[in-house]
Every structure is written in structure tokens, then in C-alpha cells.
């Protein structure tokens, strides 16, 4: 009996997680035939059928369920071995897999990537943009090293390093009369607040602000991105809450907008870096967080952005 390869185990772990060849192949960024071949080779190596193929999905056999559990443990130990070796090679040297949420990536990355390239020239950065639930799951599974997201992290086993706080700004169609000074949160009671679709943590944060004052979000209109959300506001469909870092990018693309800051204390979100609490690279990630904070500070901090 030959021994399974790491590639075969990774392919089978993905299939066991998705129970669908197409979805598993997409997650691994490989072709479906290549995934099928890797799983078949693993079955040949072990001399056992691991999956039952139906017309609609994949089921694990009893042997497959056992292999899936063991493969997860083996790959986790392998990832830990790689991390420990990297830790003794130097600070932020070699590959670093970073997960970033969509309401942070396009606004923070242009500020921090030039500094990281200069400060850590041997760092091989790869960025994966997904919603919070996905990148946290990938982090805990060992497929990402760190994540950049809004805190707190909705899972245990993740160490948080706060980076900065940023206020929410009320974005409304031009001509809305909301007063010359800071807007009271209670003003949301009289407005139609439009939100991102479910799955975006920014949606949940906006809903929390609305609930604090008893306001209700408009039920009929949702968007998949901040860019679309701001365009809907520009078209007069309602108002929304936009984080400070997104304002320069998103409001430049949409005409007929009014920006209204809240009276103190303004609603805000905290952006931070998260990593597995068991990672041996904690000291490296502390240095990474310090570099990110410095990059944000040097970029010309807006009034609504503060060190966390």
C-alpha cells in the first residue's frame, strides 16, 4: 500500500467539507478533473472507497469519514510545522496568507501594501477577499494565517489585535435637511436606511446602530457592495451608513450626495487583525499589526479615524 500525498489529503479534505466536487475544486482553485483524480488516487493508495457519488452530491463512506477526521489533524500539524520553521527564519519572511473582508480590502490595502513591501521585502503576501464567516473559517482551518476584519471576531480561538476605530458617516441624497451640526442618531427614525445583503458584518453593525434608537431599516432594498449601496443612495432610494475609510473612494463615484457626521459619540467600528491563538507566530503578527497602524497613521488620518 502506497502512502497518501499531502495534495491528495488536501483535495479530500476540501471534498469532505463541501460534499460537492465543483465547490471543492473552486475552493482549491483547481480543475474538477484534477480534484477527482486526486481523490481517486487517495482511494487507490488506501485501498478503500472514501466517497459515494450520487446524482446531486457526494456522501462519505464510513472509511471516508474516518479519513476526513485524520486528514484534518494531519494537515493541521503540517501547517503548524511550517509555521514553526517560518518563525525561526525571521520576522515576516516567506508566504503569508491574509484574509480581508470586502468592506475593508479596497480601502485599507492601498494604504498599507507599499509600507509592507518596503518594511518586509522578503514577505510573500497573498490576499483572499471574502466575508467574515468565510475568512474566519479558513483561518481556523489553517488555510489562512491572519485576517483583517471588524472586531470582535465571531469565533473562539482567535487572538485579536486592534488596529484603528473609524466612525460611520450618514450618506444621504443631496438636499437632505439634517441640521448644520452633528446629526443625532435618533434622526434615523425618520429615514429609510438601506443595507448590505446578509453575510456582511457591516450590515449587522448598521442594524445595531438602528436598533439603539428604535429605527427600522428599509426592508425592500439591499446591495451586495458598498459601491452599489452608495449608488442607490445617490439615486434617492434612501440613506446609509458608510465607514470613514470608504468615503473618499465610494463618494467620488456617485453624484448628488450629502455627507453628515453624527454628534458625539458617533457610531463606529473597530478594525483589527486576528490570528489563531495557537499560532507560534504571535510575535510576528504583533509586528505586522504595528506596521499596519503606522501605515494608517501616515496616510493622513481623517477626523473619524482613531488608533484603537
C-alpha positions in Angstrom: 0.0 0.0 0.0 1.4 3.4 -1.0 1.3 6.4 1.3 -1.2 9.3 0.6 0.3 12.6 -0.5 -0.3 15.9 1.0 -2.0 17.1 -2.2 -4.4 14.1 -2.0 -5.2 14.8 1.6 -5.9 18.5 0.9 -8.2 17.6 -2.0 -10.1 15.1 0.1 -10.4 17.5 3.0 -12.0 20.1 0.7 -14.4 17.5 -0.8 -15.4 16.3 2.7 -16.1 19.9 3.7 -18.1 20.8 0.6 -19.6 17.4 -0.4 -19.6 18.6 -3.9 -16.8 18.2 -6.5 -17.4 21.5 -8.2 -17.5 23.6 -5.0 -14.4 21.8 -3.6 -12.4 22.3 -6.8 -13.4 26.0 -6.8 -12.3 26.4 -3.2 -8.9 24.9 -4.0 -8.6 26.8 -7.3 -8.1 23.7 -9.3 -10.0 21.9 -12.0 -12.7 19.4 -11.2 -11.0 16.6 -13.1 -7.8 17.2 -11.1 -9.7 17.1 -7.9 -11.5 13.8 -8.9 -8.1 12.4 -9.9 -6.5 13.3 -6.5 -9.4 11.7 -4.6 -9.3 8.6 -6.8 -5.6 8.3 -6.2 -6.1 8.6 -2.5 -8.7 5.8 -2.6 -6.2 3.6 -4.6 -3.4 4.4 -2.1 -5.6 3.4 0.9 -7.4 0.5 -0.8 -10.8 1.8 0.2 -13.7 3.7 -1.2 -14.0 7.0 0.6 -16.9 8.6 -1.2 -20.3 7.6 -2.6 -21.2 9.6 -5.7 -24.9 10.4 -6.2 -26.5 12.4 -9.0 -26.6 15.5 -6.9 -24.0 15.4 -4.2 -21.2 13.4 -2.6 -21.6 11.2 0.5 -18.7 10.0 2.7 -18.4 6.3 3.4 -17.6 5.2 6.9 -14.0 4.9 5.8 -14.2 8.3 4.2 -15.5 9.9 7.5 -12.6 8.4 9.4 -10.1 9.6 6.8 -11.6 13.1 6.8 -11.1 13.4 10.5 -7.5 12.1 10.3 -6.7 14.3 7.3 -7.8 17.4 9.1 -5.5 16.6 12.0 -2.5 15.6 9.8 -2.8 18.8 7.7 -3.2 21.0 10.8 0.1 19.5 12.2 1.8 20.0 8.9 0.7 23.7 8.8 1.9 24.1 12.3 5.3 22.6 11.4 5.6 25.1 8.5 4.7 28.0 10.8 7.3 27.0 13.4 10.0 26.8 10.8 9.0 30.2 9.4 9.1 31.7 12.9 12.8 30.8 13.3 13.7 32.1 9.8 13.0 35.7 10.7 10.2 38.2 11.0 7.6 38.1 8.3 9.7 36.1 5.8 8.1 33.9 3.2 4.4 33.3 2.4 1.7 35.0 4.4 -1.9 34.2 3.6 -4.2 37.1 4.6 -8.0 37.1 4.6 -9.7 40.5 4.3 -13.4 41.4 4.4 -14.8 43.3 1.3 -15.7 46.5 3.3 -12.0 46.8 4.4 -9.9 45.4 1.5 -10.3 48.2 -1.2 -9.8 51.0 1.3 -7.1 49.7 3.7 -4.9 47.7 1.3 -3.8 50.6 -0.9 -2.7 52.4 2.3 -0.7 49.5 3.8 0.7 47.4 1.0 3.5 49.9 0.0 4.8 50.1 3.5 4.7 46.3 4.0 6.7 45.8 0.7 9.3 48.3 2.0 9.5 47.1 5.6 9.3 43.4 4.9 10.9 42.8 1.4 11.0 39.0 1.8 7.4 38.7 2.6 5.3 36.8 0.0 1.8 38.2 0.6 -1.3 36.6 -0.8 -4.7 38.2 -0.2 -8.1 36.5 -0.1 -11.2 38.7 0.0 -14.3 37.1 1.5 -17.0 37.8 4.0 -16.3 37.5 7.7 -17.7 34.0 8.2 -15.6 32.5 5.4 -12.3 34.0 6.3 -12.6 33.1 10.0 -13.4 29.5 9.0 -10.4 29.4 6.7 -8.2 30.9 9.4 -9.3 28.3 11.9 -8.8 25.5 9.3 -5.2 26.6 8.8 -5.8 27.8 5.2 -5.2 31.5 6.2 -2.5 32.9 8.5 -4.2 36.1 9.6 -7.4 38.0 8.9 -8.3 41.7 8.7 -11.8 42.3 9.8 -14.2 44.2 12.1 -13.9 43.2 15.7 -14.9 41.3 17.7 -14.1 38.1 15.8 -17.3 35.9 15.8 -15.4 32.7 16.9 -13.3 31.5 19.8 -9.7 30.5 19.4 -8.7 33.8 17.6 -6.4 36.4 19.1 -7.4 40.0 18.3 -5.0 42.9 17.7 -7.0 46.2 17.3 -5.7 48.5 14.6 -8.0 51.5 14.4 -11.5 52.8 15.1 -13.5 54.5 12.3 -16.7 56.4 12.6 -19.8 55.8 10.5 -20.9 58.7 8.4 -24.5 59.2 7.3 -24.7 59.3 3.5 -27.9 60.8 2.1 -29.1 62.2 -1.2 -28.1 65.9 -1.7 -30.6 68.3 -0.3 -31.5 66.3 2.8 -32.0 68.8 5.7 -30.4 67.2 8.8 -29.1 70.3 10.6 -25.8 72.2 10.4 -24.2 70.5 13.4 -23.7 66.8 14.2 -26.7 64.6 13.4 -28.4 62.8 16.4 -28.7 59.1 16.0 -32.4 59.5 16.6 -32.7 61.1 13.1 -32.5 57.6 11.7 -36.1 57.0 13.0 -37.4 59.2 10.2 -35.2 57.9 7.4 -35.2 54.8 5.1 -31.8 53.1 5.9 -30.6 50.8 3.1 -28.2 48.0 3.9 -25.8 45.4 2.5 -27.0 41.9 2.0 -26.9 39.3 4.7 -23.4 37.9 5.4 -21.7 41.3 5.5 -20.7 42.3 9.0 -21.2 45.9 8.0 -24.9 45.2 7.6 -25.0 43.8 11.2 -23.2 46.9 12.5 -25.6 49.3 10.8 -28.5 47.3 12.1 -27.1 47.6 15.6 -27.0 51.4 15.3 -30.6 51.5 14.1 -31.8 49.2 16.9 -30.1 51.5 19.5 -32.6 54.3 18.6 -35.5 52.1 17.6 -35.1 52.8 13.9 -36.0 50.2 11.2 -34.1 49.6 8.1 -35.9 49.7 4.7 -36.9 46.1 4.0 -37.1 46.2 0.2 -33.6 47.4 -0.8 -30.3 45.7 -0.2 -26.9 45.8 -2.0 -24.0 43.4 -2.5 -21.3 46.0 -2.1 -20.6 49.4 -0.7 -20.2 50.8 -4.2 -23.8 49.7 -5.1 -25.1 50.9 -1.8 -23.8 54.4 -2.3 -25.1 54.5 -5.9 -28.6 53.6 -4.6 -28.4 56.5 -2.1 -27.3 58.8 -5.0 -30.4 57.6 -6.8 -32.7 58.7 -4.0 -33.7 55.3 -2.6 -32.7 56.1 1.0 -29.7 56.8 3.2 -27.0 54.5 4.5 -24.0 54.3 6.9 -20.6 54.3 5.4 -17.3 53.8 7.3 -14.8 56.7 7.2 -12.1 54.9 5.2 -14.6 54.1 2.4 -15.8 57.7 1.9 -13.0 59.0 -0.4 -13.4 56.1 -2.8 -17.1 55.5 -2.9 -18.4 59.1 -2.8 -16.1 60.0 -5.7 -18.0 57.6 -7.9 -21.5 58.9 -7.1 -23.0 62.3 -7.6 -25.7 64.1 -5.7 -24.6 63.0 -2.2 -24.6 64.7 1.2 -22.3 63.6 4.0 -23.5 64.1 7.5 -21.4 63.3 10.6 -23.1 62.2 13.8 -23.0 64.1 17.0 -20.5 62.7 19.6 -20.2 59.9 20.5 -20.6 58.8 16.8 -21.3 55.2 16.0 -18.1 53.4 14.9 -16.5 50.1 14.1 -13.1 48.7 15.2 -10.9 47.1 12.6 -8.3 44.6 13.7 -6.0 41.7 12.9 -6.9 38.2 14.0 -4.8 35.0 14.1 -5.1 31.6 15.7 -4.4 31.7 19.4 -2.2 28.5 19.0 0.0 30.1 16.3 3.7 30.2 17.1 4.0 33.4 15.0 2.3 35.7 17.6 5.4 38.0 17.8 5.5 38.4 14.0 1.8 39.3 13.9 2.3 41.9 16.6 5.0 43.5 14.3 2.6 43.2 11.4 -0.1 45.0 13.4 2.3 47.7 14.4 3.3 48.3 10.8 -0.4 48.5 9.7 -1.2 51.0 12.4 1.7 53.2 11.3 0.7 53.0 7.7 -2.8 54.2 8.5 -1.5 57.0 10.7 0.9 58.2 8.0 -1.7 58.1 5.3 -3.3 61.4 6.5 -5.8 60.2 9.1 -9.3 61.6 8.6 -11.1 63.1 11.7 -13.3 60.0 12.0 -10.3 57.5 12.3 -8.5 57.0 15.5 -5.9 54.5 16.8 -7.6 51.6 18.6 
